[in-house]
């Protein structure tokens, strides 16, 4: 198995754990997980603030989390996502 395949498999396993957990994570960790997952799945995540409706605080926070990852590679986003899941969601 290549390094890329191993990373992709670990990323998918982490995503499965994260989506099936009953652990209530703090909102800042949830936002980080969202942003790393999104960035890990899309090389060129399109950021468009125009999609945020007035008083849509949740979308604004998601947008801000993605902005903070600007310049991060897909590979690095996957690694960071796996680290966060390992830290907050025991297997």
C-alpha positions, 0 to 999 in steps of 0.5 A: 500500500502506498503512503497516499493510500495509507493516508486516505484509508486512515482519513476515511477511518477517522471520518467514520469514527467522527461521524459515528461518535456520541461524544459532545465535542466543543464547538471550536473542535467541531469547526476544526474537524469540519474545516480539515475534513472539507479541505482534506476532501477538496484540493481547491475548496472554493471560499465564497462569502457571498453564500452567507446569508445575513444573520447566518452565524453558523455559516460565517463560523464555517467560512472563517474556519476554512479561511484559516486553512487557506494554503494548507495542502489536502495531505496536511489537512488529512493528517491534521484531521486524523490527529484531532480525531485521535485526540478527541474520539478514542477508538 
